[in-house]
Amino acid sequence: MLSQLLSEDDYPDELVNLYNPGFTGSVIFLAGHAYQEKAGRSLPFVYPYIVITLVAVDEFRQRLPSRVAGRISDWVQTNADVLIGFPARAVALKPFVDSGIVFLSGKNLVKFEQDGCRFSNRGGVRGRLGNARLSSGAVENELRCAGLLGRWLAGESDISSVLAFFGIKP
């Protein structure tokens, strides 16, 4: 099934190697868990696609704030010059997000509810990552950004507005 989601021939080797299902799933899990802790509800199904796109694309990730401050709409307006191609990049990264979600589902770390994804509270990915020694500052930064994005998205009550901020049409 995973091979149908992600054909290595369609993407550069470095992207496939870094955004493997386990790593992508870890980013989604950390964002989802942070979202749940702050919002007290399931992560909307579309948010993992926004999170991975913001984390995976250097131009987007480098402009993220170091802490949750202000509203996402303000950040989008300030960074509109970089976000012009956001929808196309989100579509291009869809197979990576899908494979990460399949990975999490296979590990019983995510359940699908009517209103979104509910992430497990057991140790899982978060516990393993917390004890892992990460060799790359870039990887640590991407994981930190995942938690930040989860908390930041939790402050937004209207999913349609968030999609509109990023130029995504449902």
Buried (B, 14 or more C-beta within 10 A) or exposed (E): EEEEBBEEEEBEEEBBEBBBBBBBBBBBBBBBBBBBBBBEEBBBBBBBBBBBBBBBBEEBBEBBEEEBEEBBEEBBEEBEEBBEBBBEBBEBBBBBBBBBBBBBBEBEBBEEEEEBBBBBEEEBBBEEBEEEEEEEEEBEBBBBBBBBBBBBBBEBEEBEEBBBBBBBEE
